[in-house]
């Protein structure tokens, strides 16, 4: 499945705004700027950022409060459900 299958816009994805290499803190710092973005773009950016940081190392020093944790959780779940809905309409 590619970005066209998911009906994402062809422009540069939000997650490409993260400097390379990026850390979990970089993802957390990007969240406020992503809040007003389209649903799917934001969800995919959050899932990408969380996966590419926590998927390699769970030891990132980060201070998560309940609101930020919930925002990350919802973003990942939104991306999963969005992909399923697009793949199996």
C-alpha positions in Angstrom: 0.0 0.0 0.0 1.4 3.4 -0.9 0.3 7.0 -0.2 -1.9 7.0 -3.3 -3.8 4.0 -2.0 -4.4 5.9 1.2 -5.5 9.0 -0.7 -2.9 11.2 1.0 -1.9 14.4 -0.6 1.1 14.1 -3.0 3.0 17.0 -1.3 5.8 16.5 1.2 4.4 14.5 4.1 4.3 16.1 7.5 6.8 13.6 8.9 9.4 14.8 6.4 9.5 18.1 8.3 11.4 16.2 11.0 15.2 16.7 10.8 17.2 13.5 10.1 18.0 11.7 12.2 15.1 12.5 14.6 14.4 11.6 18.2 11.3 10.9 20.2 11.5 14.5 21.6 11.5 15.8 18.0 8.2 14.0 17.4 6.8 15.4 20.7 8.0 18.9 19.7 6.3 18.6 16.3 2.9 17.7 17.7 1.6 21.3 18.3 2.4 22.2 14.7 0.6 19.1 13.4 -2.6 19.7 15.3 -4.3 21.8 12.7 -3.3 19.5 9.8 -5.7 17.2 7.9 -6.7 14.1 9.8 -4.9 11.5 7.7 -1.7 13.6 7.3 -1.5 14.1 11.0 -2.3 10.5 11.9 0.3 9.1 9.5 3.0 11.6 10.7 2.4 10.6 14.4 2.5 6.9 13.6 5.6 7.3 11.5 7.4 9.3 14.2 6.4 7.0 17.0 7.3 3.9 15.1 10.6 5.1 13.9 11.7 6.2 17.3 10.1 3.8 19.8 10.4 0.9 17.4 14.2 1.0 17.7 14.6 2.1 21.3 12.2 2.4 24.2 14.8 4.2 26.3 14.1 7.7 24.9 14.3 10.2 27.8 10.9 12.0 27.5 8.5 13.5 29.8 5.0 12.5 28.7 1.9 13.7 30.5 -1.5 12.1 30.1 -2.6 14.6 27.4 0.5 14.0 25.2 0.3 10.2 25.7 -3.3 10.3 24.7 -2.5 12.4 21.6 0.1 9.9 20.5 -2.1 6.9 21.2 -5.0 8.4 19.3 -2.7 9.4 16.4 -1.4 5.9 16.0 -4.9 4.4 16.3 -6.2 6.9 13.8 -3.5 5.9 11.3 -4.2 2.2 11.7 -8.0 2.6 11.3 -7.5 5.0 8.4 -5.4 2.5 6.5 -7.9 -0.3 7.1 -10.8 1.9 6.0 -8.9 2.9 2.8 -7.8 -0.6 2.0 -11.2 -2.3 2.7 -13.9 0.4 2.0 
